[in-house]
């Protein structure tokens, strides 16, 4: 089964063995996006998408945008 490539495959965010509450996930991903030079507009888009559902949606959105380890 092929997996879909994230929007930003060069950005890796460590979540395993870390504090993975919703705020921590969004903070880590948005910080990694910002550090990689992603525009504020795109980061806002990520945050809106990640908060548009439940915790499972939040994690799925993170994996849609960056590589999650």
N, C-alpha and C positions, 0 to 999 in steps of 0.2 A: 504494500500500500504506500503510495507516494504521499509525502507530507508537503503542505504548502509552505513556501519560503516566507519568512516575515518581511514586512515592509522595509525594515532596516537590518539585514542579515549580518552586518558587520558590528552591530551593537549587541553586547552580551551582558545580561543582568543576572547576578547571582541571587537566587531566592532560596535554594535548598539549604537547610541548616541555618536559616536566618529568620528574623522576625518577619512573618508574612501576613500581618494584619493588612487590611485594605489600604490604610494610609501609608504604610511602609512600602507596599508594592507600588502604588502610584508615585510615591516620592522617589523610589529607586529608578523606576522606568523613566519618569520625566527628567530626573537629573542626568541619566545616561543619554537621553535624547539631546538635552541642552548641551552637555559636554561634547557631543558629536557634531554640534553645529546645526541641529534641526531647528527650523523656525519656530517662533513662539506660536504662530498660527497652527502649525502641525501639532505642537505639544498640547495646545488647547483642544484640538480635535481628538487627540489620544485621551485626554482627561474626560472629555464629554462622553466619548464612546465607552470608556472604562466604568463610568458611573451610571450608565444607562440601564443597568440590570443588577443582578445579584452578584455574590462573590465569585461564582463560577464564571460569569460573564467577565468580571474583572480580570481573572487569570487568563481566560481565553483571549481577551483583548491584549493583554501584555504579550502573550505568545504570538499574536497576530502582528504586533509591531516590532518586537525585538526577539533575540534568542534568549530563552530563559533556561538557566541551569540550576 
